[in-house]
Amino acid sequence: MNGPFLRENQDLEVTTVDTVACPSCGQESEVQWRTTMDSTSGPVEHVKIRCLTGHAFFLPTSCLSDG
């Protein structure tokens, strides 16, 4: 299928979307970016997520469940 920005001979890069459950409503949420922040116990990975209903969070990955 060709959209307005695709050319027939253009190579397309396949990307995967990392998803998790929204902590507020439980719906599928997209991980928009990840970063590591220092803490007194060592580095902690954090993510920014947004769900289909518009909830947005920035929180440690340890607070997430699979989508």
C-alpha positions in Angstrom: 0.0 0.0 0.0 1.4 3.4 -0.9 0.6 6.5 1.1 1.2 10.1 0.0 4.8 10.0 1.3 5.9 6.6 0.0 7.5 5.9 -3.4 7.2 2.5 -5.0 11.0 1.8 -5.1 11.7 3.3 -1.6 13.2 0.9 0.9 11.1 0.9 4.1 12.7 0.5 7.5 10.6 -1.8 9.7 10.3 -0.6 13.3 8.6 -2.1 16.2 6.6 -0.2 18.8 7.2 -1.0 22.4 3.9 -1.1 24.3 2.9 -1.4 27.9 -0.4 -1.2 29.9 -1.4 2.3 30.9 -1.1 2.6 34.7 -4.4 4.6 34.8 -6.8 2.8 32.5 -5.0 -0.4 31.5 -5.2 0.3 27.8 -2.3 -0.2 25.4 0.3 2.6 25.7 3.2 3.4 23.5 6.7 3.9 25.0 7.7 7.2 23.5 11.3 7.3 24.9 13.5 5.8 27.6 16.3 7.2 29.7 18.4 6.2 32.7 18.4 8.4 35.8 20.9 8.2 38.7 19.6 7.4 42.2 21.1 6.6 45.5 20.7 2.9 44.7 22.3 3.2 41.3 20.9 3.9 37.8 17.1 3.5 37.2 15.5 3.2 33.8 12.5 5.5 33.2 10.1 5.7 30.3 7.7 8.3 28.9 4.4 6.6 27.8 1.1 7.8 26.3 -2.0 5.7 25.9 -4.8 5.8 23.3 -7.1 7.8 25.7 -4.4 10.5 26.2 -2.9 9.6 29.6 0.8 10.4 29.7 3.3 9.3 32.3 7.1 9.5 33.0 7.9 6.8 35.5 10.4 4.0 36.3 10.1 0.9 34.2 9.7 -1.1 37.4 6.2 0.4 37.7 5.0 -0.9 34.3 3.3 -4.1 33.2 3.3 -5.6 29.7 0.6 -4.2 27.2 
